[in-house]
Amino acid sequence: MERHFDAELTQLRERLLAMGGMAEQAVGKAVKALVDRHAALAQAVIEEDAAINRLEVDIEDACLGLMARYQPEARDLRTIAMSFKIVNDLERVGDQGVNIAERTLDLLNEPLLKPLIDIPTMAVLAQQMLKDALDGFVRQDAELARAVCRRDDDVDRLNDQVYQELLGYMTRDPHTIARAIDLILIGRHLERVADHATNIAEDVYYLVKGATIKHRLTGV
């Protein structure tokens, strides 16, 4: 029975990582569609979200099945419980990709407002945070998870910078308001991706250490 449990737990981790890759790609493709002004790519992100949603349901069912059949304890129980939480954050990362794609389709109806510099940088930072958080999950690396949490401030600062710059555009020229708002929302969606990566990193830290760093209770 223990051999069956270990195999199913390994399969659970693999499916979680596959979902993480899909969610991260959704964000990357959505921002690429924005930068390249590629409507078909943005539409593909929207259509592919259904696969991420289905995988979320499958993984949740697998977590519940493992707990019901094997009644795991200690680290194994924490792994399943944290997987249940992580899958929710991954689904929301996929949703942020969809949100960016939808804003992109709106923006493609108008001329480019400004060169896109900070938003692609935010996307790279947020995607790397997500990759590292999931790598921390695979490697059971609490210090990598802690480092991910620290980097959330970098994305927040960039988002504030994007907001202030676009606010200046709107103040100077009311005709830019609609496009500026869409770009502000894209910045906010990327900030949320970083927040979800941070949530996952916090869950990984708890999984490994059995202690929480949520809400900076033990300091990051």
mmCIF file of the C-alpha atoms, coordinates in Angstrom:
data_MODEL
# 
_entry.id   MODEL 
# 
loop_
_atom_site.group_PDB 
_atom_site.id 
_atom_site.type_symbol 
_atom_site.label_atom_id 
_atom_site.label_alt_id 
_atom_site.label_comp_id 
_atom_site.label_asym_id 
_atom_site.label_entity_id 
_atom_site.label_seq_id 
_atom_site.pdbx_PDB_ins_code 
_atom_site.Cartn_x 
_atom_site.Cartn_y 
_atom_site.Cartn_z 
_atom_site.occupancy 
_atom_site.B_iso_or_equiv 
_atom_site.pdbx_formal_charge 
_atom_site.auth_seq_id 
_atom_site.auth_comp_id 
_atom_site.auth_asym_id 
_atom_site.auth_atom_id 
_atom_site.pdbx_PDB_model_num 
ATOM 1   C CA . MET A 1 1   ? 0.000   0.000  0.000   1.00 0.00 ? 1   MET A CA 1 
ATOM 2   C CA . GLU A 1 2   ? 2.846   2.381  0.811   1.00 0.00 ? 2   GLU A CA 1 
ATOM 3   C CA . ARG A 1 3   ? 4.283   1.810  -2.664  1.00 0.00 ? 3   ARG A CA 1 
ATOM 4   C CA . HIS A 1 4   ? 0.932   2.743  -4.249  1.00 0.00 ? 4   HIS A CA 1 
ATOM 5   C CA . PHE A 1 5   ? 0.710   5.870  -2.100  1.00 0.00 ? 5   PHE A CA 1 
ATOM 6   C CA . ASP A 1 6   ? 4.219   6.998  -3.044  1.00 0.00 ? 6   ASP A CA 1 
ATOM 7   C CA . ALA A 1 7   ? 3.472   6.484  -6.740  1.00 0.00 ? 7   ALA A CA 1 
ATOM 8   C CA . GLU A 1 8   ? 0.234   8.457  -6.531  1.00 0.00 ? 8   GLU A CA 1 
ATOM 9   C CA . LEU A 1 9   ? 1.921   11.241 -4.576  1.00 0.00 ? 9   LEU A CA 1 
ATOM 10  C CA . THR A 1 10  ? 4.641   11.461 -7.229  1.00 0.00 ? 10  THR A CA 1 
ATOM 11  C CA . GLN A 1 11  ? 1.980   11.628 -9.921  1.00 0.00 ? 11  GLN A CA 1 
ATOM 12  C CA . LEU A 1 12  ? 0.245   14.399 -7.998  1.00 0.00 ? 12  LEU A CA 1 
ATOM 13  C CA . ARG A 1 13  ? 3.461   16.449 -7.900  1.00 0.00 ? 13  ARG A CA 1 
ATOM 14  C CA . GLU A 1 14  ? 4.004   15.908 -11.626 1.00 0.00 ? 14  GLU A CA 1 
ATOM 15  C CA . ARG A 1 15  ? 0.488   17.069 -12.488 1.00 0.00 ? 15  ARG A CA 1 
ATOM 16  C CA . LEU A 1 16  ? 0.874   20.092 -10.256 1.00 0.00 ? 16  LEU A CA 1 
ATOM 17  C CA . LEU A 1 17  ? 4.093   21.030 -12.034 1.00 0.00 ? 17  LEU A CA 1 
ATOM 18  C CA . ALA A 1 18  ? 2.441   20.517 -15.420 1.00 0.00 ? 18  ALA A CA 1 
ATOM 19  C CA . MET A 1 19  ? -0.340  22.867 -14.390 1.00 0.00 ? 19  MET A CA 1 
ATOM 20  C CA . GLY A 1 20  ? 2.230   25.368 -13.150 1.00 0.00 ? 20  GLY A CA 1 
ATOM 21  C CA . GLY A 1 21  ? 3.937   25.282 -16.531 1.00 0.00 ? 21  GLY A CA 1 
ATOM 22  C CA . MET A 1 22  ? 0.633   25.889 -18.299 1.00 0.00 ? 22  MET A CA 1 
ATOM 23  C CA . ALA A 1 23  ? -0.248  28.814 -16.043 1.00 0.00 ? 23  ALA A CA 1 
ATOM 24  C CA . GLU A 1 24  ? 3.193   30.385 -16.417 1.00 0.00 ? 24  GLU A CA 1 
ATOM 25  C CA . GLN A 1 25  ? 2.999   29.995 -20.197 1.00 0.00 ? 25  GLN A CA 1 
ATOM 26  C CA . ALA A 1 26  ? -0.416  31.663 -20.241 1.00 0.00 ? 26  ALA A CA 1 
ATOM 27  C CA . VAL A 1 27  ? 1.084   34.772 -18.660 1.00 0.00 ? 27  VAL A CA 1 
ATOM 28  C CA . GLY A 1 28  ? 4.140   34.710 -20.928 1.00 0.00 ? 28  GLY A CA 1 
ATOM 29  C CA . LYS A 1 29  ? 2.069   34.271 -24.085 1.00 0.00 ? 29  LYS A CA 1 
ATOM 30  C CA . ALA A 1 30  ? -0.381  36.997 -23.064 1.00 0.00 ? 30  ALA A CA 1 
ATOM 31  C CA . VAL A 1 31  ? 2.421   39.520 -22.534 1.00 0.00 ? 31  VAL A CA 1 
ATOM 32  C CA . LYS A 1 32  ? 4.095   38.427 -25.777 1.00 0.00 ? 32  LYS A CA 1 
ATOM 33  C CA . ALA A 1 33  ? 0.779   39.025 -27.545 1.00 0.00 ? 33  ALA A CA 1 
ATOM 34  C CA . LEU A 1 34  ? 0.726   42.525 -26.049 1.00 0.00 ? 34  LEU A CA 1 
ATOM 35  C CA . VAL A 1 35  ? 4.308   43.339 -27.051 1.00 0.00 ? 35  VAL A CA 1 
ATOM 36  C CA . ASP A 1 36  ? 4.028   41.800 -30.531 1.00 0.00 ? 36  ASP A CA 1 
ATOM 37  C CA . ARG A 1 37  ? 0.450   43.070 -31.046 1.00 0.00 ? 37  ARG A CA 1 
ATOM 38  C CA . HIS A 1 38  ? -0.635  39.533 -31.875 1.00 0.00 ? 38  HIS A CA 1 
ATOM 39  C CA . ALA A 1 39  ? -4.409  39.124 -31.539 1.00 0.00 ? 39  ALA A CA 1 
ATOM 40  C CA . ALA A 1 40  ? -4.479  35.398 -32.384 1.00 0.00 ? 40  ALA A CA 1 
ATOM 41  C CA . LEU A 1 41  ? -1.982  34.632 -29.617 1.00 0.00 ? 41  LEU A CA 1 
ATOM 42  C CA . ALA A 1 42  ? -4.058  36.573 -27.096 1.00 0.00 ? 42  ALA A CA 1 
ATOM 43  C CA . GLN A 1 43  ? -7.170  34.678 -28.183 1.00 0.00 ? 43  GLN A CA 1 
ATOM 44  C CA . ALA A 1 44  ? -5.325  31.377 -27.809 1.00 0.00 ? 44  ALA A CA 1 
ATOM 45  C CA . VAL A 1 45  ? -4.529  32.212 -24.167 1.00 0.00 ? 45  VAL A CA 1 
ATOM 46  C CA . ILE A 1 46  ? -8.224  32.768 -23.497 1.00 0.00 ? 46  ILE A CA 1 
ATOM 47  C CA . GLU A 1 47  ? -9.237  29.503 -25.160 1.00 0.00 ? 47  GLU A CA 1 
ATOM 48  C CA . GLU A 1 48  ? -6.530  27.433 -23.457 1.00 0.00 ? 48  GLU A CA 1 
ATOM 49  C CA . ASP A 1 49  ? -7.668  28.457 -19.971 1.00 0.00 ? 49  ASP A CA 1 
ATOM 50  C CA . ALA A 1 50  ? -10.275 25.689 -19.977 1.00 0.00 ? 50  ALA A CA 1 
ATOM 51  C CA . ALA A 1 51  ? -7.498  23.080 -19.860 1.00 0.00 ? 51  ALA A CA 1 
ATOM 52  C CA . ILE A 1 52  ? -5.997  24.733 -16.778 1.00 0.00 ? 52  ILE A CA 1 
ATOM 53  C CA . ASN A 1 53  ? -9.408  24.761 -15.098 1.00 0.00 ? 53  ASN A CA 1 
ATOM 54  C CA . ARG A 1 54  ? -9.947  21.066 -15.820 1.00 0.00 ? 54  ARG A CA 1 
ATOM 55  C CA . LEU A 1 55  ? -6.554  20.200 -14.407 1.00 0.00 ? 55  LEU A CA 1 
ATOM 56  C CA . GLU A 1 56  ? -7.363  22.147 -11.234 1.00 0.00 ? 56  GLU A CA 1 
ATOM 57  C CA . VAL A 1 57  ? -10.455 20.000 -10.667 1.00 0.00 ? 57  VAL A CA 1 
ATOM 58  C CA . ASP A 1 58  ? -8.557  16.777 -11.403 1.00 0.00 ? 58  ASP A CA 1 
ATOM 59  C CA . ILE A 1 59  ? -5.768  17.649 -8.957  1.00 0.00 ? 59  ILE A CA 1 
ATOM 60  C CA . GLU A 1 60  ? -8.213  18.638 -6.227  1.00 0.00 ? 60  GLU A CA 1 
ATOM 61  C CA . ASP A 1 61  ? -9.992  15.296 -6.687  1.00 0.00 ? 61  ASP A CA 1 
ATOM 62  C CA . ALA A 1 62  ? -6.648  13.491 -6.503  1.00 0.00 ? 62  ALA A CA 1 
ATOM 63  C CA . CYS A 1 63  ? -5.761  15.279 -3.243  1.00 0.00 ? 63  CYS A CA 1 
ATOM 64  C CA . LEU A 1 64  ? -9.072  14.344 -1.667  1.00 0.00 ? 64  LEU A CA 1 
ATOM 65  C CA . GLY A 1 65  ? -8.728  10.754 -2.875  1.00 0.00 ? 65  GLY A CA 1 
ATOM 66  C CA . LEU A 1 66  ? -5.257  10.392 -1.368  1.00 0.00 ? 66  LEU A CA 1 
ATOM 67  C CA . MET A 1 67  ? -6.413  11.706 1.990   1.00 0.00 ? 67  MET A CA 1 
ATOM 68  C CA . ALA A 1 68  ? -9.481  9.472  2.023   1.00 0.00 ? 68  ALA A CA 1 
ATOM 69  C CA . ARG A 1 69  ? -7.742  6.262  0.959   1.00 0.00 ? 69  ARG A CA 1 
ATOM 70  C CA . TYR A 1 70  ? -4.444  6.494  2.837   1.00 0.00 ? 70  TYR A CA 1 
ATOM 71  C CA . GLN A 1 71  ? -5.060  8.889  5.754   1.00 0.00 ? 71  GLN A CA 1 
ATOM 72  C CA . PRO A 1 72  ? -1.490  10.237 5.542   1.00 0.00 ? 72  PRO A CA 1 
ATOM 73  C CA . GLU A 1 73  ? 0.282   11.917 8.429   1.00 0.00 ? 73  GLU A CA 1 
ATOM 74  C CA . ALA A 1 74  ? 3.069   14.449 9.057   1.00 0.00 ? 74  ALA A CA 1 
ATOM 75  C CA . ARG A 1 75  ? 5.020   15.552 5.936   1.00 0.00 ? 75  ARG A CA 1 
ATOM 76  C CA . ASP A 1 76  ? 2.843   13.538 3.537   1.00 0.00 ? 76  ASP A CA 1 
ATOM 77  C CA . LEU A 1 77  ? -0.306  15.143 4.869   1.00 0.00 ? 77  LEU A CA 1 
ATOM 78  C CA . ARG A 1 78  ? 1.260   18.600 4.589   1.00 0.00 ? 78  ARG A CA 1 
ATOM 79  C CA . THR A 1 79  ? 2.300   17.847 0.999   1.00 0.00 ? 79  THR A CA 1 
ATOM 80  C CA . ILE A 1 80  ? -1.257  16.996 0.000   1.00 0.00 ? 80  ILE A CA 1 
ATOM 81  C CA . ALA A 1 81  ? -2.776  19.893 1.931   1.00 0.00 ? 81  ALA A CA 1 
ATOM 82  C CA . MET A 1 82  ? -0.318  22.385 0.410   1.00 0.00 ? 82  MET A CA 1 
ATOM 83  C CA . SER A 1 83  ? -0.889  20.903 -3.058  1.00 0.00 ? 83  SER A CA 1 
ATOM 84  C CA . PHE A 1 84  ? -4.578  21.582 -2.597  1.00 0.00 ? 84  PHE A CA 1 
ATOM 85  C CA . LYS A 1 85  ? -3.772  25.241 -1.854  1.00 0.00 ? 85  LYS A CA 1 
ATOM 86  C CA . ILE A 1 86  ? -1.104  25.635 -4.527  1.00 0.00 ? 86  ILE A CA 1 
ATOM 87  C CA . VAL A 1 87  ? -3.408  24.382 -7.271  1.00 0.00 ? 87  VAL A CA 1 
ATOM 88  C CA . ASN A 1 88  ? -5.831  27.188 -6.449  1.00 0.00 ? 88  ASN A CA 1 
ATOM 89  C CA . ASP A 1 89  ? -3.116  29.807 -6.824  1.00 0.00 ? 89  ASP A CA 1 
ATOM 90  C CA . LEU A 1 90  ? -2.030  28.266 -10.128 1.00 0.00 ? 90  LEU A CA 1 
ATOM 91  C CA . GLU A 1 91  ? -5.566  28.423 -11.470 1.00 0.00 ? 91  GLU A CA 1 
ATOM 92  C CA . ARG A 1 92  ? -5.673  32.096 -10.571 1.00 0.00 ? 92  ARG A CA 1 
ATOM 93  C CA . VAL A 1 93  ? -2.360  32.699 -12.320 1.00 0.00 ? 93  VAL A CA 1 
ATOM 94  C CA . GLY A 1 94  ? -3.987  31.248 -15.422 1.00 0.00 ? 94  GLY A CA 1 
ATOM 95  C CA . ASP A 1 95  ? -6.887  33.642 -14.908 1.00 0.00 ? 95  ASP A CA 1 
ATOM 96  C CA . GLN A 1 96  ? -4.455  36.563 -14.773 1.00 0.00 ? 96  GLN A CA 1 
ATOM 97  C CA . GLY A 1 97  ? -3.077  35.424 -18.116 1.00 0.00 ? 97  GLY A CA 1 
ATOM 98  C CA . VAL A 1 98  ? -6.610  35.509 -19.518 1.00 0.00 ? 98  VAL A CA 1 
ATOM 99  C CA . ASN A 1 99  ? -7.170  38.977 -18.059 1.00 0.00 ? 99  ASN A CA 1 
ATOM 100 C CA . ILE A 1 100 ? -3.987  40.248 -19.708 1.00 0.00 ? 100 ILE A CA 1 
ATOM 101 C CA . ALA A 1 101 ? -5.014  38.674 -23.014 1.00 0.00 ? 101 ALA A CA 1 
ATOM 102 C CA . GLU A 1 102 ? -8.425  40.352 -22.839 1.00 0.00 ? 102 GLU A CA 1 
ATOM 103 C CA . ARG A 1 103 ? -6.866  43.752 -22.113 1.00 0.00 ? 103 ARG A CA 1 
ATOM 104 C CA . THR A 1 104 ? -4.460  43.122 -24.982 1.00 0.00 ? 104 THR A CA 1 
ATOM 105 C CA . LEU A 1 105 ? -7.308  42.562 -27.432 1.00 0.00 ? 105 LEU A CA 1 
ATOM 106 C CA . ASP A 1 106 ? -8.780  45.897 -26.363 1.00 0.00 ? 106 ASP A CA 1 
ATOM 107 C CA . LEU A 1 107 ? -5.445  47.663 -26.797 1.00 0.00 ? 107 LEU A CA 1 
ATOM 108 C CA . LEU A 1 108 ? -4.913  46.254 -30.283 1.00 0.00 ? 108 LEU A CA 1 
ATOM 109 C CA . ASN A 1 109 ? -7.851  48.332 -31.492 1.00 0.00 ? 109 ASN A CA 1 
ATOM 110 C CA . GLU A 1 110 ? -5.845  51.513 -30.838 1.00 0.00 ? 110 GLU A CA 1 
ATOM 111 C CA . PRO A 1 111 ? -2.331  52.776 -31.633 1.00 0.00 ? 111 PRO A CA 1 
ATOM 112 C CA . LEU A 1 112 ? 0.408   51.895 -29.177 1.00 0.00 ? 112 LEU A CA 1 
ATOM 113 C CA . LEU A 1 113 ? 0.353   54.418 -26.322 1.00 0.00 ? 113 LEU A CA 1 
ATOM 114 C CA . LYS A 1 114 ? 4.013   54.122 -25.301 1.00 0.00 ? 114 LYS A CA 1 
ATOM 115 C CA . PRO A 1 115 ? 7.008   51.808 -25.638 1.00 0.00 ? 115 PRO A CA 1 
ATOM 116 C CA . LEU A 1 116 ? 6.475   48.753 -23.445 1.00 0.00 ? 116 LEU A CA 1 
ATOM 117 C CA . ILE A 1 117 ? 9.451   48.409 -21.103 1.00 0.00 ? 117 ILE A CA 1 
ATOM 118 C CA . ASP A 1 118 ? 8.366   48.016 -17.466 1.00 0.00 ? 118 ASP A CA 1 
ATOM 119 C CA . ILE A 1 119 ? 5.433   45.686 -18.148 1.00 0.00 ? 119 ILE A CA 1 
ATOM 120 C CA . PRO A 1 120 ? 7.545   43.030 -19.938 1.00 0.00 ? 120 PRO A CA 1 
ATOM 121 C CA . THR A 1 121 ? 10.107  43.351 -17.143 1.00 0.00 ? 121 THR A CA 1 
ATOM 122 C CA . MET A 1 122 ? 7.380   42.790 -14.563 1.00 0.00 ? 122 MET A CA 1 
ATOM 123 C CA . ALA A 1 123 ? 6.240   39.724 -16.494 1.00 0.00 ? 123 ALA A CA 1 
ATOM 124 C CA . VAL A 1 124 ? 9.745   38.219 -16.501 1.00 0.00 ? 124 VAL A CA 1 
ATOM 125 C CA . LEU A 1 125 ? 10.128  38.821 -12.756 1.00 0.00 ? 125 LEU A CA 1 
ATOM 126 C CA . ALA A 1 126 ? 6.694   37.389 -11.909 1.00 0.00 ? 126 ALA A CA 1 
ATOM 127 C CA . GLN A 1 127 ? 7.178   34.328 -14.118 1.00 0.00 ? 127 GLN A CA 1 
ATOM 128 C CA . GLN A 1 128 ? 10.582  33.637 -12.570 1.00 0.00 ? 128 GLN A CA 1 
ATOM 129 C CA . MET A 1 129 ? 9.073   33.920 -9.102  1.00 0.00 ? 129 MET A CA 1 
ATOM 130 C CA . LEU A 1 130 ? 6.482   31.333 -10.077 1.00 0.00 ? 130 LEU A CA 1 
ATOM 131 C CA . LYS A 1 131 ? 9.105   29.002 -11.548 1.00 0.00 ? 131 LYS A CA 1 
ATOM 132 C CA . ASP A 1 132 ? 11.280  29.295 -8.441  1.00 0.00 ? 132 ASP A CA 1 
ATOM 133 C CA . ALA A 1 133 ? 8.342   28.737 -6.097  1.00 0.00 ? 133 ALA A CA 1 
ATOM 134 C CA . LEU A 1 134 ? 7.479   25.512 -7.913  1.00 0.00 ? 134 LEU A CA 1 
ATOM 135 C CA . ASP A 1 135 ? 11.144  24.518 -8.018  1.00 0.00 ? 135 ASP A CA 1 
ATOM 136 C CA . GLY A 1 136 ? 11.198  25.027 -4.263  1.00 0.00 ? 136 GLY A CA 1 
ATOM 137 C CA . PHE A 1 137 ? 8.209   22.683 -4.019  1.00 0.00 ? 137 PHE A CA 1 
ATOM 138 C CA . VAL A 1 138 ? 9.991   19.970 -6.009  1.00 0.00 ? 138 VAL A CA 1 
ATOM 139 C CA . ARG A 1 139 ? 13.297  20.359 -4.173  1.00 0.00 ? 139 ARG A CA 1 
ATOM 140 C CA . GLN A 1 140 ? 11.685  20.945 -0.775  1.00 0.00 ? 140 GLN A CA 1 
ATOM 141 C CA . ASP A 1 141 ? 13.855  24.072 -0.582  1.00 0.00 ? 141 ASP A CA 1 
ATOM 142 C CA . ALA A 1 142 ? 12.676  26.437 2.143   1.00 0.00 ? 142 ALA A CA 1 
ATOM 143 C CA . GLU A 1 143 ? 15.387  29.023 1.479   1.00 0.00 ? 143 GLU A CA 1 
ATOM 144 C CA . LEU A 1 144 ? 14.459  29.301 -2.189  1.00 0.00 ? 144 LEU A CA 1 
ATOM 145 C CA . ALA A 1 145 ? 10.844  29.763 -1.120  1.00 0.00 ? 145 ALA A CA 1 
ATOM 146 C CA . ARG A 1 146 ? 11.866  32.521 1.290   1.00 0.00 ? 146 ARG A CA 1 
ATOM 147 C CA . ALA A 1 147 ? 13.843  34.250 -1.483  1.00 0.00 ? 147 ALA A CA 1 
ATOM 148 C CA . VAL A 1 148 ? 10.767  34.239 -3.728  1.00 0.00 ? 148 VAL A CA 1 
ATOM 149 C CA . CYS A 1 149 ? 8.805   36.043 -1.021  1.00 0.00 ? 149 CYS A CA 1 
ATOM 150 C CA . ARG A 1 150 ? 11.447  38.765 -0.788  1.00 0.00 ? 150 ARG A CA 1 
ATOM 151 C CA . ARG A 1 151 ? 11.282  39.454 -4.536  1.00 0.00 ? 151 ARG A CA 1 
ATOM 152 C CA . ASP A 1 152 ? 7.597   40.357 -4.426  1.00 0.00 ? 152 ASP A CA 1 
ATOM 153 C CA . ASP A 1 153 ? 8.586   43.897 -3.432  1.00 0.00 ? 153 ASP A CA 1 
ATOM 154 C CA . ASP A 1 154 ? 10.490  44.319 -6.716  1.00 0.00 ? 154 ASP A CA 1 
ATOM 155 C CA . VAL A 1 155 ? 7.334   43.647 -8.717  1.00 0.00 ? 155 VAL A CA 1 
ATOM 156 C CA . ASP A 1 156 ? 5.318   45.966 -6.482  1.00 0.00 ? 156 ASP A CA 1 
ATOM 157 C CA . ARG A 1 157 ? 7.786   48.792 -7.081  1.00 0.00 ? 157 ARG A CA 1 
ATOM 158 C CA . LEU A 1 158 ? 7.639   48.322 -10.831 1.00 0.00 ? 158 LEU A CA 1 
ATOM 159 C CA . ASN A 1 159 ? 3.852   48.281 -10.735 1.00 0.00 ? 159 ASN A CA 1 
ATOM 160 C CA . ASP A 1 160 ? 3.847   51.587 -8.839  1.00 0.00 ? 160 ASP A CA 1 
ATOM 161 C CA . GLN A 1 161 ? 6.226   53.005 -11.447 1.00 0.00 ? 161 GLN A CA 1 
ATOM 162 C CA . VAL A 1 162 ? 3.933   51.890 -14.284 1.00 0.00 ? 162 VAL A CA 1 
ATOM 163 C CA . TYR A 1 163 ? 0.934   53.415 -12.555 1.00 0.00 ? 163 TYR A CA 1 
ATOM 164 C CA . GLN A 1 164 ? 2.601   56.775 -11.963 1.00 0.00 ? 164 GLN A CA 1 
ATOM 165 C CA . GLU A 1 165 ? 3.857   57.014 -15.540 1.00 0.00 ? 165 GLU A CA 1 
ATOM 166 C CA . LEU A 1 166 ? 0.468   56.177 -17.029 1.00 0.00 ? 166 LEU A CA 1 
ATOM 167 C CA . LEU A 1 167 ? -1.261  58.565 -14.671 1.00 0.00 ? 167 LEU A CA 1 
ATOM 168 C CA . GLY A 1 168 ? 0.916   61.276 -16.185 1.00 0.00 ? 168 GLY A CA 1 
ATOM 169 C CA . TYR A 1 169 ? -0.261  60.340 -19.678 1.00 0.00 ? 169 TYR A CA 1 
ATOM 170 C CA . MET A 1 170 ? -3.909  60.519 -18.631 1.00 0.00 ? 170 MET A CA 1 
ATOM 171 C CA . THR A 1 171 ? -3.421  63.876 -16.918 1.00 0.00 ? 171 THR A CA 1 
ATOM 172 C CA . ARG A 1 172 ? -1.750  65.426 -19.943 1.00 0.00 ? 172 ARG A CA 1 
ATOM 173 C CA . ASP A 1 173 ? -4.061  63.978 -22.605 1.00 0.00 ? 173 ASP A CA 1 
ATOM 174 C CA . PRO A 1 174 ? -7.586  62.690 -21.873 1.00 0.00 ? 174 PRO A CA 1 
ATOM 175 C CA . HIS A 1 175 ? -7.550  60.793 -25.190 1.00 0.00 ? 175 HIS A CA 1 
ATOM 176 C CA . THR A 1 176 ? -5.061  58.341 -23.670 1.00 0.00 ? 176 THR A CA 1 
ATOM 177 C CA . ILE A 1 177 ? -7.258  57.395 -20.708 1.00 0.00 ? 177 ILE A CA 1 
ATOM 178 C CA . ALA A 1 178 ? -8.756  54.166 -22.077 1.00 0.00 ? 178 ALA A CA 1 
ATOM 179 C CA . ARG A 1 179 ? -5.400  52.789 -23.233 1.00 0.00 ? 179 ARG A CA 1 
ATOM 180 C CA . ALA A 1 180 ? -3.634  53.889 -20.062 1.00 0.00 ? 180 ALA A CA 1 
ATOM 181 C CA . ILE A 1 181 ? -6.250  52.189 -17.888 1.00 0.00 ? 181 ILE A CA 1 
ATOM 182 C CA . ASP A 1 182 ? -5.833  48.931 -19.813 1.00 0.00 ? 182 ASP A CA 1 
ATOM 183 C CA . LEU A 1 183 ? -2.066  49.073 -19.268 1.00 0.00 ? 183 LEU A CA 1 
ATOM 184 C CA . ILE A 1 184 ? -2.544  49.894 -15.581 1.00 0.00 ? 184 ILE A CA 1 
ATOM 185 C CA . LEU A 1 185 ? -4.793  46.846 -15.269 1.00 0.00 ? 185 LEU A CA 1 
ATOM 186 C CA . ILE A 1 186 ? -2.200  44.666 -16.998 1.00 0.00 ? 186 ILE A CA 1 
ATOM 187 C CA . GLY A 1 187 ? 0.373   45.869 -14.472 1.00 0.00 ? 187 GLY A CA 1 
ATOM 188 C CA . ARG A 1 188 ? -2.031  44.976 -11.692 1.00 0.00 ? 188 ARG A CA 1 
ATOM 189 C CA . HIS A 1 189 ? -2.614  41.515 -13.163 1.00 0.00 ? 189 HIS A CA 1 
ATOM 190 C CA . LEU A 1 190 ? 1.146   40.900 -13.226 1.00 0.00 ? 190 LEU A CA 1 
ATOM 191 C CA . GLU A 1 191 ? 1.407   42.081 -9.642  1.00 0.00 ? 191 GLU A CA 1 
ATOM 192 C CA . ARG A 1 192 ? -1.229  39.488 -8.776  1.00 0.00 ? 192 ARG A CA 1 
ATOM 193 C CA . VAL A 1 193 ? 0.808   36.778 -10.533 1.00 0.00 ? 193 VAL A CA 1 
ATOM 194 C CA . ALA A 1 194 ? 3.707   37.700 -8.244  1.00 0.00 ? 194 ALA A CA 1 
ATOM 195 C CA . ASP A 1 195 ? 1.350   37.601 -5.261  1.00 0.00 ? 195 ASP A CA 1 
ATOM 196 C CA . HIS A 1 196 ? 0.218   34.087 -6.187  1.00 0.00 ? 196 HIS A CA 1 
ATOM 197 C CA . ALA A 1 197 ? 3.843   33.009 -6.604  1.00 0.00 ? 197 ALA A CA 1 
ATOM 198 C CA . THR A 1 198 ? 4.484   34.404 -3.123  1.00 0.00 ? 198 THR A CA 1 
ATOM 199 C CA . ASN A 1 199 ? 1.519   32.454 -1.745  1.00 0.00 ? 199 ASN A CA 1 
ATOM 200 C CA . ILE A 1 200 ? 2.940   29.270 -3.242  1.00 0.00 ? 200 ILE A CA 1 
ATOM 201 C CA . ALA A 1 201 ? 6.383   30.019 -1.801  1.00 0.00 ? 201 ALA A CA 1 
ATOM 202 C CA . GLU A 1 202 ? 4.847   30.549 1.633   1.00 0.00 ? 202 GLU A CA 1 
ATOM 203 C CA . ASP A 1 203 ? 3.085   27.203 1.333   1.00 0.00 ? 203 ASP A CA 1 
ATOM 204 C CA . VAL A 1 204 ? 6.362   25.538 0.323   1.00 0.00 ? 204 VAL A CA 1 
ATOM 205 C CA . TYR A 1 205 ? 8.109   27.036 3.347   1.00 0.00 ? 205 TYR A CA 1 
ATOM 206 C CA . TYR A 1 206 ? 5.372   25.678 5.608   1.00 0.00 ? 206 TYR A CA 1 
ATOM 207 C CA . LEU A 1 207 ? 5.568   22.282 3.916   1.00 0.00 ? 207 LEU A CA 1 
ATOM 208 C CA . VAL A 1 208 ? 9.309   22.018 4.531   1.00 0.00 ? 208 VAL A CA 1 
ATOM 209 C CA . LYS A 1 209 ? 9.644   23.729 7.909   1.00 0.00 ? 209 LYS A CA 1 
ATOM 210 C CA . GLY A 1 210 ? 6.227   23.232 9.472   1.00 0.00 ? 210 GLY A CA 1 
ATOM 211 C CA . ALA A 1 211 ? 6.211   26.961 10.305  1.00 0.00 ? 211 ALA A CA 1 
ATOM 212 C CA . THR A 1 212 ? 4.505   29.880 8.609   1.00 0.00 ? 212 THR A CA 1 
ATOM 213 C CA . ILE A 1 213 ? 5.973   33.007 7.061   1.00 0.00 ? 213 ILE A CA 1 
ATOM 214 C CA . LYS A 1 214 ? 2.569   34.242 5.932   1.00 0.00 ? 214 LYS A CA 1 
ATOM 215 C CA . HIS A 1 215 ? 1.829   37.827 6.874   1.00 0.00 ? 215 HIS A CA 1 
ATOM 216 C CA . ARG A 1 216 ? 5.516   38.130 7.870   1.00 0.00 ? 216 ARG A CA 1 
ATOM 217 C CA . LEU A 1 217 ? 4.716   36.372 11.155  1.00 0.00 ? 217 LEU A CA 1 
ATOM 218 C CA . THR A 1 218 ? 8.263   35.025 11.443  1.00 0.00 ? 218 THR A CA 1 
ATOM 219 C CA . GLY A 1 219 ? 9.886   37.588 9.178   1.00 0.00 ? 219 GLY A CA 1 
ATOM 220 C CA . VAL A 1 220 ? 10.993  37.031 5.594   1.00 0.00 ? 220 VAL A CA 1 
# 
